[in-house]
Amino acid sequence: MASASTWGNSEFHSETTYSASLIRKLLQQMMVQFNAHGACIALYDESENQMCITCHIRVRNVASLASGQLLEPGVANMRVPRRRVTLQLQRDESEELHRGEEFDLPEVEDVTPQQSELFAVGECYTRGQDAIGRVWQRNEAFLMAHDEYLSIFHRSYGRTPQVDVTPSAYLVVPVQEVNTIELPESQNLQPQTLGIIVLYQLVHTGGAVFQPRQRHEALQYAERVALYLQNDRLQRAQRRTGEYLQRLQDISTAFPTNVKLYDLIEDIYRFASQMVDVSSLQLTLYDRDTVCLYDVFAIENGQRCEDLLTNPTVSTKEARPIWWDVAQVQKESLQFSPAQEPALVERYGELLRGAWGDHSQAESFVFLPMKMFNRVTGSLSLASPRTGAYPSQEVQVLETMIQIVTVSIENAKLYERDRHLLRDAKQREAQLAAINSTLQTITSVLDINELLNGFVEKVASLVDVELCVFFQLSPTHEELVAEAMYGRPSVSLLDDGSGRPAIEPPHNKEEHEALTRMIRLPFRETFLEPQIRDEAFFYLNSERIEELAQHSNEGGIFFLHAIPAQQLLMIPMFYQEDFIGLLSVSLPKEGRTFKPKDVGMLLAICAQAASAIRNAQLFSEREEAYAELQRMDKLKDEFLVTASHELRTPMSAIIGYSSLLKRQSSRIGPSDILRFATKISTAAQQLHDLVENMTEAAKMGAVDKKLELKSEVVQVRSVAEMAASTLLLSIEQRIKLPIDERLWVRADAVHLRQVVQNLLDNASKYSPAKSEIVVTAEEDILSHVAEKLPEGSIDHMTIVEQGNAPVIVIQVHDQGEGILPEDQQRIFDKFVRAPRSLTTPVRGSGLGLYISQRYVEAMGGKLWLESSGLNEGSVFAFYLLQVEPPAEAGE
């Protein structure tokens, strides 16, 4: 029995080839015509090549009839329950079946397999098997008693079929197809058997009621049944064809208006599922531009392959030669049964496997090329575990649908291409506007820090990335130092669980810039050096990043490990032949690399920005040079004032007392001569000390010049005692040294003594007579001390690397007049003294604090003014790294 399955809309196909109600009424009529108590029909199943029982009925309450209520043999009419009906079937079943004619039809009921194993619904027979198979094979009707039937067909089974009532006789009739059109004798074909009808009567004492003449009558009546069945089949086929045509018309009007590829593919799937079994389906598109095949949609055993449309399986034509041969060379549909034709599976196995799985054991397979004129733009493959799942009529409809859809898909591709071109044009216009805005913003700024910060922020915004950093070479060309960084909140330098000290997010601009400059990458003798010199741009992958991290400082390691996706785009920036800096940009989220147009845009911006950065650098250098000149000019004036003032006093004393000695040498006594000589010696010593400080300050040179001092283990108390003993004879204050003898530092002993002596001398100059100067020393750690340092003197890199290092903090407390707040930032510069000290008898060159600070920094520490108040005294402090006492310390 050929059947069409209901895979989609239930209204699109019926469950069987023939109407169940028509078959039932035809059986009822035959029961009336031949005085039968029961009837069944087996219809031909084309997919199985068998006759299958589809309907089995008998008169209602047949059990009471079988117990003795039947008439005597030879009586024509059965005394069975009847009802008079007017047999008017539906128009789509059989419009001509006795229209308006009245029949007495028996009241019947369906016979289930549990009631009777004989001719059970669903039972199938091959040719020659059982009574149905024999009639099919011989194509003739016959009568048979029940005992004879059992003897012939069930003797070998060894058991009698179970029945609730026992038939007495059977009339088995073939239903053959009737040729309604006369054909030439040479073209006459053997009529097809549409089915087999079995009529039976119940057991009674008189034997069979069926008469031999009824065999011929049954054959004639079967022709009438065949006509009804053929007519019904033709009407249903016509209606189905009309539905197909309507569907195709809907497709032909709907698809051209849809320009979305996703929706078109969904329409293909929906239409195919209404036609045939789509338990497995694969749609492949061919792109002429890329010469690649794209599997864009697939169903594997009823499960949709998700994300295939957005991430299709891509392959070249060389990788799929069988597809190319069938689709592009032969350009013909292909249909076979893989389970039953292994030779074809071996030949076309490539078509049976792919994104939709492996269907080498499928019962049905069809491959449909998507053709437009003489070009093939793709293919639709279907597979099913059912035999004969793709009838020729449905395949033809699918081919028509594919042709319509192919044009729509090509239109969708053209529309999509135009849409992309338009979108790209708009994006280019927006990018050009953004580039112009960025360049205008950059070129209008001369402050180098503001320019660089705006530059990295604009670049990050243009390409929509999370991180953008600008690096410059250090003065020694050993490292690349981060000068500006823009990072979204997801990019931070917080504690990552590695055990390293956490870096808190900056709270102001100065902290942000300081933390940014902590990021340093190795440059000299690394792979960065040749790449920056030879390449316009390059990428850093995770391996390269890890290689840099192994040679970076703490700030560089934090930065490299915080890079999103461990990928960076690096763009060297040059102004003429000068290397300006290196721009580092993290990759966008949606891809592993930038698109060529994005890289081109960045290169264009960097080329223009290099000139702006160079101009800002030159302007900054000029401003710094001008500020330095102003400062030096001011220092020169202050130095001249200070030097003339300081030099004039001892020179005046020397000249004055020398003149007295010269004029009164003959009149003065030895005591006066000694007094004058002492005054001259004291003034000369002051002049000598002043010249020595100036010479020493001149030897130190610029602030960034590194001093080379000895490094040794020094006891703090012994150095403080030596410095105090040098001053005790010339000062009027008391010096107290409550310092633990167990405190030792790493320093240069001579210069450490000079630092303490300078601080004590400075404290004595500004403290009243008889007051106390106290020198203390305490243990601490570097991170705690850093909290007390002035903002400008904090070395964040040192804090990160040595935050837990033990240090000794040495403080000098005086009871002097204090330092005004506006002067506290200047007292460590050369030749700078508090302005009001010039009006006091306190002498000095303004070099003591400057020299002390340089010495302390050369020994790895910091010197600062910790506190000072008007008439409350001042506290100067400095720290040095603590060390363990040497073994001979006890001696």
BELFENJO-V891673 format. One line per field, one symbol per residue. phi: phi as a letter, one per 40 degrees, with the letter a starting at -180 (. if undefined). psi: psi as a letter, one per 40 degrees, with the letter a starting at -180 (. if undefined). burial: I if it has 16 or more other ideal C-beta (glycine too) atoms within 10 Angstrom, else O. Layout:
phi = ???
psi = ???
burial = ???
//
This chain:
phi = .cbbcccbccccbccbcbcccccccccccccccbfccaaabbbcbccbfacbcbaabaccfcccccciccccdgccbccbdbacbccbcccccacbcfcgccbccccbbcbcdccaccfcdgcbbccgcgccccccccfacabaccccccccbbcccgacdcbcbbcbabbbbcbbcbccbcbddcbcbcccccabbbbabccaccgccdbdcccccccccccccccccccccccccccccccdcccccccccccccbbbcccccccccccccccbcbdaaabbbbbcccfbbbcbaabbfgbcccgcccbccbaccccbccdcccccccfbcbaabdcbbccccccbdcccbicchbbcbccbaabbccbbfbbbbiabbbaacccgcbcccccccccccccccdccccccccccccccccccccccccccccccccccccccbbccccccccccccccccbfbcaabbbbccdcgcbbbcbaabacdcbabccbgcgcccbcccbacccccccccccbbcbcgbcccccccbbcaabbccccccccccbccccccdccccccgfabcbbcbbbfbcccibcbbcccccacbccdcccdcccccccccdcccccccccccccccccccccccccccccccccccccccccccccccccccccbdcbcccccccccccccccccccccccccccccccccgccccccbbcbacbcccccccccccccdcbbbccbbbcbccccbbcaccccccccccccccccccbbccgcbbbbbabcabccccdccccdcbcbccccccbdcccbbcbbbbbbccgbcdcbccbccccfbbddccccbccbicgbccccccccccccgbbbaccaabcfbgbbcbabbccbcccccccc
psi = hhihigdbhdediididihddddddddddddddffieiiihhihhddefihhhehhiiiifddddeeeeiiiiehdihgihihhihggiidechdegfheihighihiiihidddhehfihehihihehadddddddefiiiihidddddddeededeihihidihidiihhhihihhhehhiiddehihiihdihhhiiiihideaidhiddeddddddddddddddddddddddddddddddddddddddddddehehdddddddddddddedahfdhihhhihhddefihhhehihhfehhhiedddgihhiiddegddddddddddfiihhihddegddddddfdddeiadeahfeeidihhhhihihbeiheaihhiiieihfegidddddddddddddddddddddddddddddddddddddddddddddddddddeehehdddddddddddddddegidhhihiiiidefdihhhdihhhidehifiheeeeihihiiieiddddddddeehhiidhfieddddddeidiiihadddddddddeiadddddddeehhefhihhhihihbehhdahhhhiiideidiiiddddddddddddddddddddddddddddddddddddddddddddddddddddddddddddddddddddedeeiidddddddddddddddddddddddddddddddaidehhhhiihihhhdddddddddddedeeieihhhgghheehiihihdddddddddddddddddeiiieiihhhihiiaiddddddeiideehgddddddfdehhihhhihhifaeihideedeeeeihfhihdeedeiehiiefedddddddddddeeaihihdihihfeiihhiiiihiiiiidedd.
burial = IOIIIOIIOOOIIIOOIIIOOIIOIIIIIIIIOIIIIIIIIIIIIOOOOIIIIIIIIIIOOIOOIIOOOIOOOOOOOIOIOOOOOOIOIOOOIIOOIOOOOOIOIIOIOOIOOOIIOIIIIOIIIOOOOIIIIIIIOOOOIOIIOIOOIOOOIOOOOOOOOOOOIOIIIIIIIIIIIIOOOOOOOOOOOOOOIIIIIIIIIIOIOOOIIIOOOIIOOIIOIIOIIIIIIIIIIOIIOOOIOOIIOOIIOOIIOOIOOIIOIOOIIOIIIOIIIIIIIIIIIIIIIIOOOOOOIIIIIIIIOOOOIOOIIOOIIOIOOOOIOOIIOIIOOOOOIIOIIIIOOOOIIOOIOOIIOIIIIOIIOIIIIIIIIIIOOOOIIIIIIIIIOIOIIIIOOIIOIIIIIIIIIIIIIOIIIOOOOOOOOOOOOOOOOOIOOIIOOIIOIIOOIOOIOOIIIIIIIIIIOIIOIIIIIIIIIOOOOOIIIIIIIIIOOOIOIOOOOOOOOOIOOOOOOOOOIIIIIIIIIIIOOIOIOOIIOOOOIIOIOOOIIOIIIOOIIIIIIIIIOIIIOIIIIIIIIIIOOOOIIIIIIIIIOOOOOIOOOIIOIIOOIIOIIIIIIIIIIOOOOOOOOOOOOOOOOOIOOIIOOIIOOIOOIIOOIIOOIOOIOOOOOOOOOOOOOOOIOOIIOOIOOIIOIIOOIIOOIOOIOOOOOOOOIOOOOIIIIOIIIOIIOIIOOOIOIOIOIOIOOOIIIIIIIOIIIIIIIIIIIIIIIIIOOOOOIIIIIOOOOIOOIIOOIOOOOIIIIOIIIIOOOOIIIIIIIIIIIIIOOOIIOOIIIIIIIIOOIOOOOIIIIIIIIIIIIIIIIIIIIIIIIIIIOOOOIIIIIIIIIIIOOOOOOOO
//
